[in-house]
Amino acid sequence: MRVVLRGALSFSAVTLHSGLDAWFHRCGWAPMAFQHRTWAAYAAGRSGLVHAPTGQGKTLAVWLGPVSEWLDENDGVWPPDRSAGTGEHPKPPPIRVLWITPMRALATDTVESLLEPIDALGLPWTIEKRTGDTSSSVRARQAKRLPTCLVTTPESLSVLLSHADAHRRFKGLRCVIVDEWHELMSSKRGTQTELCLARLRRWTPSVRTWGLSATLGNVEQAAEVLVGQSASRPVLIPGEVPKEVVVETVIPSDLSRFPWAGHLGIALRDDVVRAIEGAGTTLIFCNTRSQCEIWFREINRARPDWLGRVALHHGSLDRGLRQRVEEALRLGRVPDLLSGSDGNDAETVSLKCVVCTSSLDLGVDFSPVDQVIQIGSPKGVARLIQRAGRSGHRPGVPSRVVCVPAHAFELVEFAAARASVQAQAIESRVPRRKPLDVLAQHAVTIAVGGGFEPDELLDEVRCTDAYRDLSDDEWGWVLDFITKGGTALSAYPDYQRVVPDEQGVHRIASVQLARAHRMSIGTITSDAAVAVKYANGKTLGTIEESFIAKLTPGDRFVFAGRICEIVRVRGMDVFVRRAKSSKGVVPRWGGSKTPLSTLLAHEVRRQLSRGAPEASADPELRAVAPLLDVQRAWSRLPSRDELLIERHETHEGHHVYLFPFEGRQVHEGLGSLLAHRIAAHRSITLSVTSNDYGVELAGATPLEPDELDWPALLSTDGLLDDLLMCLNSNELARRRFRDIARVAGLINVGFPGQGKSNRQLQASSELFFDVFLEYDPHNMLLDQARREVLDQHLEVERLRATLERLGPRELFIERPPRLTPLAFPLWAESLRTQHVSSESWSERIARMAADLEHAVGDAALTDR
């Protein structure tokens, strides 16, 4: 629901305090209309969401309202009269603003931004951060008195609420600001934030809640989720001027008509280097960390004179290294990060580019960045806009992104992304519904922080959007789980974490349990990782345990831009030294599975259905026209109302290809579903391969698509039961249950210096899973695990919608003489699993592509 400000809330009715207005003029700025509207809404006691592109001034829009309010309240008192010559400085006001940020890395930058007007006006405000990195001395000081504005994360806020004097600490709170709400909302961290906000509103009903958001399709819903079930409707304030996003594409001079993922990207290295040369500072975004390492190495090979001017940034690098890169981006200058020296001495040089992943997607203001380069398809419109916004980070300055395809069909995705950007069509984020593991953790947190009465806490929890329809039975189960451990664990005192006292107030059972709980607060989970270190103890970062487990001492791999040789592996550490050889294996992380979004997938279909790509205004479609011509000549290019099925035979067996164009994740579920339904009616073994455009069903025995009952195969009838049967749902739920068990408090990661390995955590969670499965089959955490598998891993609702769309489509079954451009990448991907050596796989794919290119040439000669 969108609320438009009129009448008393008109932006002209409320102005900033004269001191702030003068500061604006000194800076040479003029407040924007949406900022005025935000200040007016805040002054009227309203809560809401500011939705505007990066770099338009959202921070000042929500920050200066509380500052102006304090100045108005202290008019005549501030500035103090120093004529008496006492020299006394006024005491900082107690906490008035709580600023929640999704990333610890953003906290420092946020504090600096908020301090700018405070320092300029000489206000007595204190602004501090509190995250997992905050020192114990600062925490001790904050325990006595919180700063005027506290910048924190959802996890640290939950820890603060776990203290018995939390109500006293937050007395006087006027405003809560949630930054990057679009990133938090669709995760369990967003649910955790909702619960924390409900507690703060219970203590201070008049507290106002404001969110900052960008690149979000469902902004009205986002505003409603943020403010919860409060009496006052949220105010939605959009930015005044849409941010101009310029999307350009590097067009390959030699475009293969038989694309396969990854083969084209590095071939465009020289084009990327030329683009970097023509700009000041460039951010190069890669979709995976392995791709990031490859491009960092290739750019340094192409321009060795840039050594020290090219940096690397991704989530597995040591935090200290990442912080140095971020500081260099702010300043436009960087120390010699890439010399490979184990020491710290380095000269300062100008920064040319940073190769990064989504680790630099959010929030930090890097004004020196002139352009962004996107390697490979971003797979989503919101992601492309978010990354483009890292450049031109100033009002009125366009954001510019240069797209580099990793294979030929990504040219179509770039054209589709540009069309969506121009139409301002952006993906929505779906908020979580009733995750009981998060609720159980929060209930224990409140029990640690002084206790709760069940009926009062239930009313409070139901004020959130996530738990607005929480049933009495579900709440009763949560209470039973935290007080008795549920049906299966009732005999074990360790799981009786919360106990009611004589007045019915539920409190934590012991000091030891309270300490253990505080250490485990949070909903962030991650894959098993080991630390990569030099022999002298210097840490380079972390890497997947499964990757290192495949290597032995003496093996080499590329990490942090260095060729590392394994010396030994001990516990959760791998010790390395710099290798003399220039060859190495690049670590592969699972980010390559990022699926095409529904919105972008539909736009790709529309682009392919437009016809006459050679005459298109989009250079990408003109470039890909020869590939599409071959597809039409040998088979068919499906329109939006058609489903194309191709049948082929190769040396590997018999293949059936379907092309729904719905994204990899949906296709994975669709392929498994089709294989299960086909095998239910005939004796056959099928393997399934998926990509963003289609699905391959392959087997050793013939499979004739025109003999199959496609209406039944694509039916939504019995969808849930068939999925649970064909995808080993118990095993998927077992893996998902590990994270749920940790969040719910069944298992914990241990105390600092006594951490448990992921192997131990997995073993513990599997034990609980099996016990519940046998002795407590109706355990609601088991139901949640299955639901999360269906909703997030299989995207069952998106799959259901896909089947409903495919049903009415006209079916075309083709038997082309050769693998078509659409089928070739699926065949190549399925072949990958049959080869241990990636080199032999590449050689075979290249040979097949060359044979098909010769076939195109022969066909052209025959036509003449």
Solvent accessible surface area in square Angstrom, and as a share of the most:
residue,aa,sasa,rsa
1,M,99,0.44
2,R,129,0.47
3,V,17,0.10
4,V,85,0.49
5,L,20,0.10
6,R,178,0.65
7,G,61,0.58
8,A,90,0.70
9,L,29,0.14
10,S,35,0.23
11,F,81,0.34
12,S,85,0.55
13,A,64,0.49
14,V,40,0.23
15,T,97,0.56
16,L,16,0.08
17,H,32,0.14
18,S,82,0.53
19,G,23,0.22
20,L,1,0.00
21,D,57,0.29
22,A,43,0.33
23,W,9,0.03
24,F,5,0.02
25,H,126,0.56
26,R,154,0.56
27,C,49,0.29
28,G,68,0.65
29,W,106,0.37
30,A,84,0.65
31,P,33,0.21
32,M,47,0.21
33,A,33,0.26
34,F,0,0.00
35,Q,8,0.04
36,H,38,0.17
37,R,50,0.18
38,T,1,0.00
39,W,6,0.02
40,A,0,0.00
41,A,0,0.00
42,Y,7,0.03
43,A,63,0.49
44,A,53,0.41
45,G,43,0.42
46,R,50,0.18
47,S,20,0.13
48,G,0,0.00
49,L,0,0.00
50,V,0,0.00
51,H,36,0.16
52,A,1,0.01
53,P,34,0.22
54,T,19,0.11
55,G,13,0.13
56,Q,9,0.04
57,G,24,0.23
58,K,29,0.12
59,T,44,0.25
60,L,32,0.16
61,A,1,0.00
62,V,5,0.03
63,W,1,0.00
64,L,0,0.00
65,G,6,0.06
66,P,1,0.01
67,V,0,0.00
68,S,9,0.06
69,E,37,0.17
70,W,19,0.06
71,L,6,0.03
72,D,81,0.42
73,E,92,0.41
74,N,33,0.17
75,D,97,0.50
76,G,78,0.75
77,V,104,0.60
78,W,40,0.14
79,P,108,0.68
80,P,43,0.27
81,D,119,0.62
82,R,115,0.42
83,S,99,0.64
84,A,85,0.66
85,G,61,0.59
86,T,96,0.56
87,G,53,0.51
88,E,131,0.59
89,H,152,0.68
90,P,51,0.32
91,K,164,0.69
92,P,45,0.28
93,P,13,0.08
94,P,72,0.45
95,I,2,0.01
96,R,21,0.08
97,V,0,0.00
98,L,0,0.00
99,W,2,0.01
100,I,0,0.00
101,T,0,0.00
102,P,6,0.04
103,M,57,0.25
104,R,103,0.38
105,A,41,0.31
106,L,6,0.03
107,A,0,0.00
108,T,59,0.34
109,D,17,0.09
110,T,14,0.08
111,V,19,0.11
112,E,96,0.43
113,S,48,0.31
114,L,0,0.00
115,L,51,0.25
116,E,93,0.42
117,P,1,0.01
118,I,2,0.01
119,D,97,0.50
120,A,51,0.39
121,L,36,0.18
122,G,44,0.43
123,L,13,0.07
124,P,23,0.14
125,W,13,0.04
126,T,47,0.27
127,I,14,0.07
128,E,39,0.18
129,K,71,0.30
130,R,15,0.06
131,T,3,0.02
132,G,48,0.46
133,D,66,0.34
134,T,17,0.10
135,S,57,0.37
136,S,92,0.60
137,S,78,0.50
138,V,39,0.22
139,R,80,0.29
140,A,57,0.44
141,R,125,0.45
142,Q,0,0.00
143,A,35,0.27
144,K,162,0.69
145,R,105,0.38
146,L,8,0.04
147,P,7,0.04
148,T,0,0.00
149,C,0,0.00
150,L,0,0.00
151,V,0,0.00
152,T,0,0.00
153,T,5,0.03
154,P,0,0.00
155,E,30,0.14
156,S,13,0.08
157,L,0,0.00
158,S,5,0.03
159,V,31,0.18
160,L,0,0.00
161,L,3,0.02
162,S,0,0.00
163,H,46,0.21
164,A,83,0.64
165,D,48,0.25
166,A,1,0.01
167,H,100,0.45
168,R,125,0.46
169,R,21,0.08
170,F,4,0.02
171,K,152,0.65
172,G,37,0.35
173,L,3,0.01
174,R,75,0.27
175,C,1,0.00
176,V,1,0.00
177,I,0,0.00
178,V,0,0.00
179,D,20,0.11
180,E,17,0.08
181,W,1,0.00
182,H,1,0.01
183,E,56,0.25
184,L,3,0.01
185,M,2,0.01
186,S,32,0.21
187,S,32,0.21
188,K,21,0.09
189,R,37,0.14
190,G,0,0.00
191,T,1,0.00
192,Q,7,0.03
193,T,0,0.00
194,E,7,0.03
195,L,1,0.00
196,C,0,0.00
197,L,2,0.01
198,A,5,0.04
199,R,17,0.06
200,L,3,0.02
201,R,45,0.16
202,R,107,0.39
203,W,47,0.16
204,T,32,0.19
205,P,114,0.72
206,S,88,0.57
207,V,10,0.06
208,R,22,0.08
209,T,1,0.01
210,W,3,0.01
211,G,0,0.00
212,L,4,0.02
213,S,1,0.01
214,A,5,0.04
215,T,11,0.06
216,L,5,0.02
217,G,34,0.33
218,N,21,0.11
219,V,20,0.11
220,E,63,0.28
221,Q,64,0.29
222,A,0,0.00
223,A,0,0.00
224,E,51,0.23
225,V,2,0.01
226,L,1,0.01
227,V,5,0.03
228,G,10,0.10
229,Q,88,0.39
230,S,55,0.36
231,A,113,0.87
232,S,53,0.34
233,R,134,0.49
234,P,6,0.04
235,V,0,0.00
236,L,8,0.04
237,I,2,0.01
238,P,44,0.27
239,G,17,0.17
240,E,68,0.31
241,V,88,0.51
242,P,85,0.53
243,K,30,0.13
244,E,109,0.49
245,V,25,0.14
246,V,48,0.27
247,V,10,0.06
248,E,66,0.30
249,T,21,0.12
250,V,20,0.12
251,I,63,0.32
252,P,12,0.07
253,S,125,0.80
254,D,125,0.65
255,L,34,0.17
256,S,27,0.18
257,R,71,0.26
258,F,0,0.00
259,P,0,0.00
260,W,30,0.10
261,A,56,0.43
262,G,52,0.50
263,H,56,0.25
264,L,7,0.03
265,G,5,0.05
266,I,63,0.32
267,A,81,0.62
268,L,9,0.04
269,R,63,0.23
270,D,71,0.37
271,D,44,0.23
272,V,0,0.00
273,V,11,0.06
274,R,143,0.52
275,A,24,0.19
276,I,0,0.00
277,E,82,0.37
278,G,75,0.72
279,A,19,0.15
280,G,42,0.40
281,T,8,0.05
282,T,0,0.00
283,L,0,0.00
284,I,0,0.00
285,F,0,0.00
286,C,0,0.00
287,N,38,0.20
288,T,14,0.08
289,R,80,0.29
290,S,11,0.07
291,Q,39,0.17
292,C,0,0.00
293,E,0,0.00
294,I,50,0.25
295,W,5,0.02
296,F,6,0.03
297,R,49,0.18
298,E,19,0.09
299,I,0,0.00
300,N,26,0.13
301,R,124,0.45
302,A,30,0.23
303,R,56,0.21
304,P,94,0.59
305,D,94,0.48
306,W,7,0.03
307,L,99,0.49
308,G,2,0.02
309,R,70,0.25
310,V,1,0.01
311,A,0,0.00
312,L,9,0.04
313,H,2,0.01
314,H,0,0.00
315,G,35,0.34
316,S,4,0.03
317,L,7,0.04
318,D,46,0.24
319,R,98,0.36
320,G,33,0.32
321,L,26,0.13
322,R,52,0.19
323,Q,92,0.41
324,R,88,0.32
325,V,3,0.02
326,E,10,0.05
327,E,80,0.36
328,A,2,0.02
329,L,0,0.00
330,R,57,0.21
331,L,120,0.60
332,G,15,0.15
333,R,117,0.43
334,V,1,0.00
335,P,42,0.26
336,D,40,0.21
337,L,19,0.10
338,L,28,0.14
339,S,53,0.34
340,G,7,0.07
341,S,51,0.33
342,D,62,0.32
343,G,40,0.39
344,N,137,0.70
345,D,124,0.64
346,A,50,0.38
347,E,137,0.62
348,T,84,0.49
349,V,45,0.26
350,S,42,0.27
351,L,5,0.03
352,K,23,0.10
353,C,0,0.00
354,V,0,0.00
355,V,0,0.00
356,C,0,0.00
357,T,10,0.06
358,S,62,0.40
359,S,23,0.15
360,L,6,0.03
361,D,16,0.08
362,L,19,0.10
363,G,27,0.26
364,V,5,0.03
365,D,58,0.30
366,F,1,0.00
367,S,46,0.29
368,P,44,0.28
369,V,2,0.01
370,D,72,0.37
371,Q,2,0.01
372,V,0,0.00
373,I,0,0.00
374,Q,0,0.00
375,I,1,0.00
376,G,2,0.02
377,S,0,0.00
378,P,0,0.00
379,K,24,0.10
380,G,5,0.05
381,V,0,0.00
382,A,7,0.05
383,R,81,0.29
384,L,0,0.00
385,I,25,0.13
386,Q,9,0.04
387,R,6,0.02
388,A,0,0.00
389,G,5,0.05
390,R,2,0.01
391,S,0,0.00
392,G,5,0.05
393,H,23,0.10
394,R,104,0.38
395,P,81,0.51
396,G,80,0.77
397,V,49,0.28
398,P,59,0.37
399,S,0,0.00
400,R,87,0.32
401,V,0,0.00
402,V,8,0.05
403,C,0,0.00
404,V,1,0.00
405,P,0,0.00
406,A,10,0.08
407,H,26,0.12
408,A,0,0.00
409,F,3,0.01
410,E,9,0.04
411,L,0,0.00
412,V,1,0.00
413,E,0,0.00
414,F,0,0.00
415,A,1,0.01
416,A,0,0.00
417,A,0,0.00
418,R,33,0.12
419,A,24,0.19
420,S,4,0.02
421,V,17,0.10
422,Q,133,0.59
423,A,75,0.58
424,Q,125,0.56
425,A,36,0.28
426,I,35,0.18
427,E,26,0.12
428,S,63,0.41
429,R,55,0.20
430,V,115,0.66
431,P,6,0.04
432,R,54,0.20
433,R,91,0.33
434,K,45,0.19
435,P,5,0.03
436,L,8,0.04
437,D,0,0.00
438,V,2,0.01
439,L,0,0.00
440,A,0,0.00
441,Q,9,0.04
442,H,11,0.05
443,A,0,0.00
444,V,0,0.00
445,T,2,0.01
446,I,1,0.01
447,A,2,0.01
448,V,15,0.09
449,G,16,0.15
450,G,33,0.32
451,G,15,0.15
452,F,9,0.04
453,E,76,0.34
454,P,29,0.18
455,D,107,0.55
456,E,80,0.36
457,L,1,0.01
458,L,16,0.08
459,D,90,0.47
460,E,11,0.05
461,V,1,0.00
462,R,73,0.27
463,C,62,0.37
464,T,2,0.01
465,D,5,0.02
466,A,0,0.00
467,Y,0,0.00
468,R,122,0.44
469,D,90,0.46
470,L,3,0.02
471,S,48,0.31
472,D,97,0.50
473,D,113,0.59
474,E,34,0.15
475,W,11,0.04
476,G,35,0.33
477,W,33,0.12
478,V,0,0.00
479,L,30,0.15
480,D,47,0.25
481,F,3,0.01
482,I,0,0.00
483,T,21,0.12
484,K,111,0.47
485,G,1,0.01
486,G,2,0.02
487,T,99,0.58
488,A,21,0.16
489,L,10,0.05
490,S,54,0.35
491,A,86,0.67
492,Y,122,0.46
493,P,101,0.64
494,D,106,0.55
495,Y,51,0.19
496,Q,60,0.27
497,R,20,0.07
498,V,0,0.00
499,V,67,0.39
500,P,74,0.47
501,D,49,0.26
502,E,168,0.75
503,Q,139,0.62
504,G,30,0.29
505,V,22,0.13
506,H,21,0.09
507,R,102,0.37
508,I,32,0.16
509,A,45,0.35
510,S,39,0.25
511,V,121,0.70
512,Q,134,0.59
513,L,46,0.23
514,A,9,0.07
515,R,140,0.51
516,A,25,0.19
517,H,15,0.07
518,R,70,0.26
519,M,87,0.39
520,S,13,0.08
521,I,18,0.09
522,G,4,0.04
523,T,13,0.07
524,I,104,0.53
525,T,53,0.31
526,S,87,0.56
527,D,109,0.56
528,A,24,0.18
529,A,41,0.32
530,V,4,0.02
531,A,19,0.15
532,V,0,0.00
533,K,48,0.20
534,Y,7,0.03
535,A,74,0.58
536,N,106,0.54
537,G,41,0.39
538,K,56,0.24
539,T,43,0.25
540,L,0,0.00
541,G,2,0.02
542,T,55,0.32
543,I,2,0.01
544,E,35,0.16
545,E,30,0.13
546,S,68,0.44
547,F,26,0.11
548,I,6,0.03
549,A,82,0.63
550,K,161,0.68
551,L,32,0.16
552,T,83,0.48
553,P,90,0.56
554,G,35,0.34
555,D,51,0.26
556,R,90,0.33
557,F,0,0.00
558,V,1,0.00
559,F,0,0.00
560,A,7,0.05
561,G,30,0.29
562,R,18,0.07
563,I,24,0.12
564,C,0,0.00
565,E,34,0.15
566,I,2,0.01
567,V,45,0.26
568,R,85,0.31
569,V,73,0.42
570,R,156,0.57
571,G,67,0.65
572,M,65,0.29
573,D,37,0.19
574,V,0,0.00
575,F,27,0.11
576,V,1,0.00
577,R,133,0.48
578,R,114,0.42
579,A,17,0.13
580,K,211,0.89
581,S,40,0.26
582,S,74,0.48
583,K,153,0.65
584,G,26,0.25
585,V,80,0.46
586,V,22,0.13
587,P,1,0.01
588,R,167,0.61
589,W,21,0.07
590,G,53,0.51
591,G,31,0.30
592,S,70,0.45
593,K,115,0.49
594,T,35,0.20
595,P,35,0.22
596,L,1,0.00
597,S,20,0.13
598,T,45,0.26
599,L,49,0.25
600,L,0,0.00
601,A,0,0.00
602,H,64,0.29
603,E,24,0.11
604,V,2,0.01
605,R,9,0.03
606,R,86,0.31
607,Q,6,0.03
608,L,10,0.05
609,S,42,0.27
610,R,107,0.39
611,G,40,0.38
612,A,57,0.44
613,P,8,0.05
614,E,100,0.45
615,A,83,0.64
616,S,14,0.09
617,A,94,0.73
618,D,24,0.12
619,P,50,0.32
620,E,0,0.00
621,L,3,0.02
622,R,109,0.40
623,A,24,0.19
624,V,0,0.00
625,A,4,0.03
626,P,64,0.40
627,L,1,0.01
628,L,3,0.01
629,D,68,0.35
630,V,11,0.06
631,Q,0,0.00
632,R,90,0.33
633,A,83,0.64
634,W,29,0.10
635,S,17,0.11
636,R,75,0.27
637,L,23,0.11
638,P,4,0.03
639,S,39,0.25
640,R,130,0.47
641,D,108,0.56
642,E,24,0.11
643,L,1,0.01
644,L,0,0.00
645,I,0,0.00
646,E,0,0.00
647,R,25,0.09
648,H,8,0.04
649,E,110,0.49
650,T,35,0.20
651,H,178,0.80
652,E,54,0.24
653,G,14,0.14
654,H,32,0.14
655,H,5,0.02
656,V,1,0.00
657,Y,0,0.00
658,L,0,0.00
659,F,0,0.00
660,P,0,0.00
661,F,3,0.01
662,E,0,0.00
663,G,0,0.00
664,R,42,0.15
665,Q,40,0.18
666,V,0,0.00
667,H,0,0.00
668,E,68,0.31
669,G,1,0.01
670,L,0,0.00
671,G,0,0.00
672,S,24,0.15
673,L,0,0.00
674,L,0,0.00
675,A,15,0.12
676,H,44,0.20
677,R,19,0.07
678,I,4,0.02
679,A,48,0.37
680,A,69,0.54
681,H,162,0.72
682,R,90,0.33
683,S,120,0.77
684,I,24,0.12
685,T,117,0.68
686,L,29,0.14
687,S,66,0.42
688,V,52,0.30
689,T,17,0.10
690,S,10,0.07
691,N,22,0.11
692,D,8,0.04
693,Y,10,0.04
694,G,0,0.00
695,V,0,0.00
696,E,0,0.00
697,L,1,0.00
698,A,16,0.13
699,G,12,0.12
700,A,90,0.70
701,T,70,0.40
702,P,73,0.46
703,L,3,0.02
704,E,49,0.22
705,P,0,0.00
706,D,86,0.44
707,E,128,0.58
708,L,29,0.14
709,D,89,0.46
710,W,9,0.03
711,P,109,0.69
712,A,54,0.42
713,L,12,0.06
714,L,13,0.06
715,S,28,0.18
716,T,36,0.21
717,D,114,0.59
718,G,44,0.42
719,L,3,0.01
720,L,74,0.37
721,D,90,0.47
722,D,29,0.15
723,L,0,0.00
724,L,57,0.28
725,M,139,0.62
726,C,34,0.21
727,L,35,0.17
728,N,96,0.49
729,S,18,0.11
730,N,65,0.33
731,E,56,0.25
732,L,32,0.16
733,A,0,0.00
734,R,46,0.17
735,R,153,0.56
736,R,63,0.23
737,F,0,0.00
738,R,45,0.16
739,D,43,0.22
740,I,0,0.00
741,A,0,0.00
742,R,28,0.10
743,V,2,0.01
744,A,0,0.00
745,G,22,0.22
746,L,10,0.05
747,I,10,0.05
748,N,55,0.28
749,V,56,0.32
750,G,16,0.15
751,F,54,0.23
752,P,100,0.63
753,G,89,0.86
754,Q,127,0.56
755,G,58,0.56
756,K,93,0.39
757,S,22,0.14
758,N,28,0.15
759,R,163,0.59
760,Q,102,0.45
761,L,14,0.07
762,Q,40,0.18
763,A,62,0.48
764,S,40,0.26
765,S,0,0.00
766,E,58,0.26
767,L,117,0.58
768,F,21,0.09
769,F,1,0.01
770,D,65,0.34
771,V,39,0.23
772,F,0,0.00
773,L,58,0.29
774,E,123,0.55
775,Y,141,0.53
776,D,14,0.07
777,P,68,0.43
778,H,155,0.69
779,N,1,0.00
780,M,47,0.21
781,L,0,0.00
782,L,0,0.00
783,D,62,0.32
784,Q,1,0.00
785,A,0,0.00
786,R,67,0.25
787,R,96,0.35
788,E,11,0.05
789,V,4,0.02
790,L,19,0.09
791,D,70,0.36
792,Q,52,0.23
793,H,79,0.35
794,L,8,0.04
795,E,42,0.19
796,V,6,0.04
797,E,111,0.50
798,R,37,0.14
799,L,0,0.00
800,R,73,0.27
801,A,34,0.27
802,T,0,0.00
803,L,2,0.01
804,E,102,0.46
805,R,79,0.29
806,L,3,0.01
807,G,52,0.50
808,P,115,0.73
809,R,32,0.12
810,E,106,0.48
811,L,64,0.32
812,F,45,0.19
813,I,48,0.24
814,E,45,0.20
815,R,123,0.45
816,P,12,0.07
817,P,100,0.63
818,R,92,0.34
819,L,9,0.04
820,T,0,0.00
821,P,0,0.00
822,L,2,0.01
823,A,0,0.00
824,F,0,0.00
825,P,19,0.12
826,L,0,0.00
827,W,1,0.00
828,A,2,0.01
829,E,45,0.20
830,S,17,0.11
831,L,1,0.00
832,R,74,0.27
833,T,119,0.69
834,Q,109,0.48
835,H,54,0.24
836,V,163,0.94
837,S,53,0.34
838,S,71,0.46
839,E,119,0.53
840,S,43,0.28
841,W,15,0.05
842,S,40,0.26
843,E,101,0.45
844,R,67,0.24
845,I,0,0.00
846,A,52,0.41
847,R,142,0.52
848,M,47,0.21
849,A,12,0.09
850,A,46,0.36
851,D,79,0.41
852,L,8,0.04
853,E,50,0.22
854,H,127,0.57
855,A,12,0.09
856,V,17,0.10
857,G,33,0.32
858,D,85,0.44
859,A,38,0.29
860,A,41,0.32
861,L,115,0.57
862,T,117,0.68
863,D,125,0.65
864,R,219,0.80
